[in-house]
Amino acid sequence: MAGVLDSVNQRTQMVGKNRLELLLFRLRGRQIYGINVFKVKEVLQCPKLFSLPNSRPVVRGVAHSRGETIPIIDLSMAIGLPGIPQEELSTSFVIITEYNRKTQGFLVSGVERIMNMNWEEILPPPKGAGKDVYLTAVTKIDDKLIEIIDVEKILSEVSPLGEDVTEAVLSKSADRVPGHLPVLVVDDSSVARRQIQRCLTAIGMEVVLKNDGKQAIEHLKEITADGSRAKDHFSLIISDVEMPEMDGYTLVTKVKEDPALSDMFVMLHTSLSGVFNQAMVKKVGADDFMAKFSPDELAERVMEIIDQG
């Protein structure tokens, strides 16, 4: 798995074309799971783990990699399965990832391969799966069901982020926000939707929620079918990047090429932090980019956009 991130230029060419690369891996058992390669910094044979006092059982320890001390989360335990036994650690792998401005490793039993796919092939979880499952999407490869784990849900439980806007920021919103049009929020993670909605309603904004880019573009076309413009209905759009059926990059591309939508302000708000994302945001024509998740930063930026608008 050395060199997982060596093909950055190739991946950049997929931006706006609704494509992604999935790193496939196994936990305990035969089920195969997937993670977007853009989240992956490195894949390692499980290194020596050092205990972390007072940590949750799901955190198996910390490892030293490339000058960083990184918490290692047992992904099996995180989704409610039995953890990887101590005697199997030496034959297990760690996927080093960057989410929400933090680096962490996920302990997995085995790593399979990388698949180049279209987001249209990535579907939401079955409706009957319930709200508490740790899935954000599913797909099929070689007639096998691949489950894509909602990592944001896992991290919100293992290492919760502050979700409340501070009083200092709230005090600025009283005379700036009321009376403005709603914000369209697009995100496939129920945790992320809740976080963003809580942040924006705290500063007095109404919020309309959609689960993916396809839902969002259909809604925008529906409300502008009478000849109105998207700006007549929304103050701005805040969209995730990774979403089933239509990703955020493709959503931006479709918004910017439609005359009824093109002057809509679109912010990409994503756990895909890092230098790659800046180039991609520029390529698809998004108006802004913010790494998840800082409620104060998001609230302040939304107020600035509204002031400018």
N, C-alpha and C positions, 0 to 999 in steps of 0.2 A: 504493500500500500504506500510505499515511499513515492513521493511525487504526486500525491492526490491533487495538490493545488498548482501543478506545473502548467496547466492548460488554461490560464486565466483569459488569455486573448480569445481562445476558441469559445469559452463560455460567454464572454462579452458579446460575441456575435449573435448569441441566442436572445439577447435582450430585446423586448418588444415583439418577439416572434412566438410568445406563449410557450416557450420550451424551458426545460430544466434538466438537471442531472441528479439522479438519486443514488446515494450510496446505500446499498442493501446490506443488512446485517441480521444476525440471529441473537435472540436472547436464549432462555432455556427452552428447549423444545424445537419443533420443526417450523414454527411460524416465522415468516420473514418480514422484516420491518424496513422502513426507508427513512432517510434524512436527506434534505437538500445539500448537495455538495458545497454550495456557497456558505453554509454554516460551518463547514469542517476546516479546521486549520491543519490537522495532522491526525494520522492513525498510527497507533503504537501497539506493539506487544505490551501487555500490562506491565508497567514498571513497578519498582518497589514502592509500596504504599506505607505511609507513616500515619500513625493514629492521630486523630484530631479530637482533643478532649471536649466533652460536652456537645459533640455533634450528633445529629440524628442518625439512626441506624442505617438509613439509606445512603448516607455519605460514608463510603468505605475507608476513606482516608484522604491524604493529600499526596501528590506526586510532584517532583521537580522536573520541569521540562523547559529547555531553552531559556533558562534564567527566571522562570516563573514558578510560583508555588500554586498548584491547581487542585481544587477539590474534585474528587472522583466520586461520581454518583452511580450507584448500582441501578441501572435502568430497569432491570427486572423487578427489583423491590419497589421502585418508584411507581410502577403501574400495577402493583398488587400481586406480583408473582413471587415465588421463592427466590431469594437472592442466589448469586453464584457462590458455591461453596469455596471456602478458603483454599482447599487443596487444588481447585481448578483455576485459581487466579493466574498462575504462571502460563497457562495455555489460553488465557482470555485476551481480549483486546480493549484498548481505550480509544474512544473517538474524542479528540480534543476539539471543542466547538467554541464559537463566540456568539452569545445571545445577549441581547439587552445590555450591551456595554460591558459584559463580564465574560471571562473565559472559564470554562469548566470541562471536565472530562466525563464521558459516559462509559461505564464499564459494560461490555457486551460479550457474549460467548464467542461469536465468530463474525468475521466480515466476509461478504460474498463478492460483490463486484459493483461497478458503476454503470447505471443505465441512463441513456439519453432519451428523454420522453417529452411528450406534449402535455401541457397542463390540462387540455381537454380530456386526457385519459385519466386524470386525477379527479376523483369524485368525492363528494361529501360522504361522511359515514352514513350507514343506513338509518332511516328516521327512527326505527324502533330500538336503536342502540342505547338510548337514554342520554341524560345530560352529564352523567358522571364518568363516562368512558374517557380514556386517555387517547382518543383518536381525533385527529383533525381532518383526515382524508384516507381514502383507500384507492387502490388501483389493482390491475391484474397484469402479471408478467408470466408468460409461458403457462397460462391457465392457473396460476397460483395467486391467491389473494395477498397483496402486500399492504400492510397497515402502516400509516404514517402517524407517528405519535405527536400529540399536542405537547411539545416541550415547554411552551409557555405556561401551561397548566401545571406541569411538574415543577418548574422553577418557582412558580408562585406559592407552591406548598413547601418546597424544600428551603427556599431562601426568599421569603416574601419581600416585595418592594413596598415602599410607602405609596399609598394610592391617593392620599388627600392633598389638595392644594393648600398651601400655607396661608395663614391669615394675612401676611404681608402682600401676597399676590391677590387674594380675595378683595382686599381693601381697594385695589386699583380697578376692579371690575365693575363696581357699583354704577358708575356713570359712563361706562364705555360700551357695555355689551347689550343691555336690554333693548328690545325693539328690532334686533337684527334677524335676518333670515336664518333658518336652521343650518346645521352642519351635517353633511352626508358622511357617515363613517362606514368604511368597508373593511371588514376583517373576518377571517374564518374562525378565529379563536374566540370562544365565548368569554374567556378570561380577559383577553385584550379588549373586546367590545365593552365589557363591564368597566374596565379601568378607564377607558377613554370617555365613555358616557358619564361616569362619575365625575371625572375631571371637568368636562365641559358644562354639565348641568350646575356644577358648583359656581361657575362664573356667569350663570344665567343664560346659557345657550340651550336651545332646543336641539335635539339630535334625532336623526333618522338613521337606522341601522340596516346594513345589508351584509350578507355573509361572504360574498365573493364578487369578483369583477363582472361576471356575467349578470348577476342580479342587479348590480349597480347600473350597468350600461342599459339594460332593459328598462329600468326605472327611469333613467334620465331621458331616454327616447320617448317613453310613454308620456311624461309630463311636459315635454316640449313638442309633442305632436300637434298642438294647437297653434304652433307658430311662435310660442314664447321661447325664451332662452333659459339655459340652466341657471344663469345668474339671477333670473327672476324668482327662483325657487330656493336656492342655497347660497349661503355666504362663501362656502368653500367645501372641498372634498378632502377628507383625510383617509388614505388608503394604505393597507398593508401591501406587501409585495408578494409573499408566498400565499397563494390561495388556489383551491381546486377550480377546475374548469376555465378560469381566466385569471391570470396573475395581475399584480398591480402595474407592472410595466406595460402590459398589453392594454389594460384599462386606460392608462394615461395616453398611449398612442391613439386609441379609438376616440377618446375625448378631444384630443387636440386636432384630429383630422375632421371632426364633425363641426360645421359652421354654427350649429345651434348650441354647441357645448364648448367650443374652443377657447373662449375667454374665461372659462371657469378656472379658479385658482385650485391647483391640486398639490397637496402635500403627501409625499410618501413617508409613512411612519412605520418603521420596520425594525425587527430584531436583527436584521441583516446589517449590522454595523460593519465598519471597515472601509478601506480605501477603494475597494472594487465598486462599492455601491455609488460613490460620488460620480464616477465616470458613467455609470449606467443611468443615473438620474438625469444627467445632462443629455445623454444620448436620446432618451425618449421624450424629453421636453417637459419634465415635471417642474413645477414652480419652486418647490422646496423639498427638503429631506430632513428628517429628524429620526435619530435612533431611539428606540423604546428603552425604558419608559420613565420619563421624569414629569410628574404632573405639573410642577411649577413651570418648567420649560415649555411644555405643550400649551398650558393656559396663557402664558405670556406671549408666545408666538401667535396663537390664535387671535389674541387681542390686537397685536401689531398688524396682522393681516386685515382685520376688520377696520382698523383705523386707516389703513392705506387704501382700502377698497372703496 
